Amino acid sequence: MLLVYGYANADIVARVHRLLGDGDRATAERIDTLPGGMAANCACAAAWCGSEVVFFGNVGRDPFGELLLADFSAYGVNVDHVVRDEATTKAIVTVTAAGERAIISEETAFRPEKLAAFLDNQLDSQLGNQTEPGWLYVDGYHVGRAPLSLAKKRGLNLYCDLDGAPDTYDLGVILDALENIDVVQWNPKVKHALARQSDLDLPALERELYTRVATVITTNGARSITLNAHSEETTVDVPHTETVVDTTGAGDIFAGATLHYLGLGYSVLDAVDKSRYVAARSVGRSGARLAADAGRRR
């Protein structure tokens, strides 16, 4: 079983010829409203792969919220513990013809109570006779607010994705949380942003992280994925994709697929190896999700 806690939002996606600078104006080729959000994308990807997924987060009592709930249902994600707020969090996404994107997101409300109550009262019955330990995914925005120590006490493995807007992260909060986290996923932008908050240079910050977390996964865009597991480093290539339509959510899809395979008992290296192909598949279509078709579970 996979528990996912974090962002679910509606993406207002504009397809443009180039990413805009200060004072620029542009006419979009088209503008769509699509389901998104780091944690929600991860949850749907893991469910697409075949995992049993329970989502903890917020959606509004508005048409955007109904869009998100319908999409969760299409993937088979359990939303029994979703909090209904007045309004759904929204993000403005601009995407170029080459698939590159820029994102501006609203801040969401943080409601860890539902997750804490589930861990206290329902986790054991939900896990049943499952032989592999369950996993909890938390996005970077929620890492300082999630009940991580409680999840660890209840026997869950923890996966944190430090993607998103890295300048909003607090390095001290993240370092304090790492004692409970088994796997961290991050990228070069996040690394540089966190290094600017510290007295450490980038290599020293990396070494600090490697001493605190057993497994660190670095996603380097379309180039490669670097895995540092117990101080041993391995780099795997990202599969070539002929047609890149939209890179939004590719890292979230990768995280969801990786968690699916970890939940099946795969080694981290084998999980990463399989998940890179799932993530590569996601960039060939618009939006931050894989197609929720009937043949998704493999």
C-alpha positions in Angstrom: 0.0 0.0 0.0 1.1 3.5 -0.8 0.0 6.6 1.1 0.5 9.9 -0.6 0.3 13.3 1.2 0.6 16.7 -0.5 -0.4 18.9 -3.4 -3.4 18.3 -5.7 -4.3 21.2 -7.9 -5.9 22.3 -11.2 -3.4 23.2 -13.9 -4.3 26.1 -16.2 -2.1 25.1 -19.1 -1.2 27.6 -21.9 0.8 26.3 -24.9 3.1 29.1 -26.1 5.9 29.5 -28.6 8.4 30.4 -25.9 8.6 30.9 -22.1 7.9 34.5 -21.3 10.3 37.1 -19.7 9.5 40.2 -17.8 6.9 42.4 -19.5 6.3 39.9 -22.3 2.8 39.2 -23.8 1.8 36.2 -25.9 -1.1 34.6 -27.5 -1.4 30.9 -26.6 -2.1 28.2 -29.1 -4.6 26.8 -26.6 -5.4 26.9 -22.9 -6.6 23.8 -21.1 -7.6 23.0 -17.5 -6.0 19.7 -16.5 -5.5 17.8 -13.2 -2.2 18.3 -11.6 -0.2 18.7 -8.4 3.0 17.0 -7.3 1.5 14.5 -4.9 -1.6 13.9 -7.0 0.5 13.1 -10.1 2.6 10.7 -8.1 -0.5 9.0 -6.7 -2.1 8.5 -10.1 1.2 7.2 -11.6 1.6 4.6 -8.9 -2.1 3.6 -9.3 -1.6 3.4 -13.1 1.2 1.0 -12.4 -1.1 -1.2 -10.3 -0.5 -0.1 -6.7 -3.2 0.4 -4.1 -2.9 4.1 -3.3 -4.6 6.3 -0.7 -4.4 10.1 -1.2 -4.3 12.6 1.6 -4.7 16.3 0.5 -7.2 19.0 -0.2 -9.5 19.8 -3.1 -12.2 22.5 -3.3 -16.0 22.3 -3.4 -15.9 23.8 -6.9 -15.7 22.5 -10.5 -11.9 22.2 -10.2 -12.3 19.9 -7.2 -14.8 17.8 -9.1 -12.3 17.5 -12.0 -9.6 16.3 -9.6 -11.9 13.8 -7.9 -13.1 12.4 -11.2 -9.5 11.9 -12.3 -8.5 10.2 -9.1 -11.4 7.8 -9.6 -10.3 7.1 -13.2 -7.0 5.9 -11.9 -8.4 4.0 -9.0 -6.9 6.2 -6.2 -8.7 6.1 -2.8 -9.9 9.6 -1.9 -11.9 8.7 1.2 -9.5 10.9 3.3 -9.4 13.9 1.0 -10.3 17.2 2.7 -12.8 19.4 0.9 -11.9 23.1 1.1 -13.8 26.1 -0.3 -11.5 26.4 -3.3 -9.1 24.2 -5.2 -5.5 25.1 -5.4 -4.6 26.2 -8.9 -1.4 26.5 -10.9 -0.6 28.5 -14.1 1.6 26.4 -16.4 3.2 27.7 -19.7 4.4 25.0 -22.1 6.5 25.5 -25.2 6.4 23.4 -28.4 9.6 21.6 -27.1 7.7 20.6 -24.0 9.6 22.8 -21.5 7.4 24.6 -18.9 7.2 27.2 -16.2 4.8 26.9 -13.3 3.3 29.4 -10.9 1.3 27.7 -8.1 -0.9 28.9 -5.3 -0.1 27.9 -1.8 -2.3 25.1 -0.4 -3.7 24.6 3.1 -1.8 22.0 5.1 -4.0 19.5 6.8 -2.1 16.6 8.3 -4.8 15.6 10.7 -6.5 13.1 8.4 -3.1 11.4 7.7 -2.3 11.3 11.4 -5.7 9.8 12.3 -5.3 7.2 9.5 -1.8 6.2 10.8 -3.2 5.9 14.4 -6.5 4.1 13.7 -6.6 2.5 10.3 -3.2 1.6 9.0 -2.9 -1.9 10.4 -6.3 -3.0 9.1 -5.6 -1.6 5.7 -2.2 -3.3 5.4 -3.8 -6.7 6.4 -1.4 -9.5 5.5 0.8 -7.5 3.2 4.3 -8.8 3.5 6.2 -5.8 2.2 6.2 -2.7 4.4 4.0 0.2 3.1 5.3 3.5 1.9 4.4 7.1 2.5 5.2 9.8 -0.1 5.4 13.4 0.9 6.1 16.3 -1.4 8.7 18.9 -0.5 6.2 21.6 0.5 4.6 19.3 3.1 7.8 17.7 4.5 7.9 20.0 7.6 4.2 19.5 8.3 3.6 15.8 7.8 3.6 13.4 10.8 6.8 11.7 9.6 7.9 10.4 13.0 4.5 8.8 13.5 4.6 7.2 10.1 8.1 5.8 10.9 6.9 4.4 14.2 4.1 2.7 12.5 6.6 0.8 10.3 6.2 2.8 7.0 9.1 3.6 4.7 9.2 7.3 3.7 9.9 8.9 0.3 10.2 12.7 0.0 10.2 14.5 -3.4 12.0 17.8 -3.1 10.7 19.2 -6.3 8.5 22.3 -6.8 9.6 25.9 -6.0 12.9 25.3 -4.2 13.3 28.9 -3.1 10.3 28.3 -0.8 12.0 25.4 1.0 13.7 25.8 4.4 16.9 23.8 4.6 16.8 23.6 8.4 13.3 22.1 8.3 14.3 19.6 5.6 17.5 18.5 7.4 15.4 18.0 10.6 13.0 15.8 8.7 15.6 13.6 7.1 16.0 11.4 10.2 12.7 9.8 9.3 13.1 9.6 5.5 14.4 6.6 3.6 14.5 8.0 0.1 14.9 11.6 -1.1 14.4 12.7 -4.7 15.7 16.0 -5.8 17.1 17.8 -8.9 19.9 20.3 -9.6 17.7 23.4 -9.2 16.8 22.3 -5.7 20.4 21.4 -4.8 21.6 24.8 -5.8 18.7 26.6 -4.0 19.4 24.7 -0.8 23.1 25.3 -1.0 22.5 29.0 -1.2 20.8 28.8 2.2 23.8 27.1 3.9 27.4 27.7 4.7 28.3 24.6 2.6 29.3 24.4 -1.0 27.3 22.1 -3.2 29.5 19.0 -2.9 29.5 19.4 0.9 25.7 19.7 1.0 25.4 16.6 -1.1 27.7 14.7 1.3 25.7 16.0 4.2 22.5 14.6 2.6 24.1 11.3 1.8 25.1 10.8 5.5 21.5 11.4 6.7 19.5 9.5 4.1 20.1 5.9 2.9 19.0 6.6 -0.7 19.2 9.9 -2.7 17.8 10.0 -6.3 18.8 13.0 -8.5 16.8 13.6 -11.6 18.8 15.5 -14.2 16.0 16.3 -16.7 16.3 14.6 -20.0 20.0 13.6 -19.4 20.2 11.1 -16.6 19.2 9.9 -13.2 21.8 9.5 -10.5 21.3 7.1 -7.6 23.3 7.4 -4.4 22.5 4.4 -2.2 24.5 3.8 0.9 27.3 5.9 -0.5 27.5 4.0 -3.8 26.7 6.1 -6.9 25.1 4.8 -10.1 24.0 6.8 -13.1 21.3 5.6 -15.6 20.3 7.3 -18.8 16.9 8.7 -19.4 15.3 6.9 -22.4 15.1 8.9 -25.6 11.6 10.1 -26.5 10.9 11.0 -30.2 8.2 13.5 -29.5 8.2 15.6 -26.4 4.9 17.3 -25.9 4.9 18.3 -22.2 7.5 17.6 -19.4 5.1 18.8 -16.7 4.9 16.1 -14.0 7.6 13.8 -15.4 9.5 13.8 -12.1 6.2 13.1 -10.2 5.4 10.2 -12.6 8.9 8.8 -12.0 8.4 9.0 -8.2 5.1 7.2 -8.4 6.4 4.4 -10.6 9.5 4.1 -8.4 7.3 3.8 -5.3 5.2 1.1 -7.1 8.2 -1.1 -7.7 9.7 -0.4 -4.2 6.3 -1.6 -2.8 6.7 -4.8 -4.7 10.1 -5.4 -3.1 12.3 -4.4 -6.0 15.8 -2.9 -5.1 16.0 0.8 -5.5 18.3 0.4 -8.6 15.8 -2.0 -10.3 12.9 0.3 -9.4 14.7 3.3 -10.9 15.6 1.3 -14.0 12.0 0.4 -14.6 10.5 3.8 -13.6 12.6 5.9 -16.1 10.6 4.3 -18.9 7.3 5.1 -17.3 8.4 8.7 -16.9 9.6 8.9 -20.5 6.2 7.7 -21.6 4.5 10.6 -19.8 6.2 13.4 -21.7 4.6 12.4 -25.0 1.2 13.8 -24.1 -0.2 17.1 -22.8 -0.6 17.5 -19.0 1.0 15.9 -16.0 -0.5 12.4 -16.1 -0.3 9.2 -18.0 -3.4 8.3 -19.9 -5.9 6.6 -17.6 -6.9 3.9 -20.0 -8.3 0.5 -19.2 -5.0 -1.3 -20.0 -2.8 0.8 -17.6 -2.2 -1.9 -14.9 0.7 -4.1 -15.9 
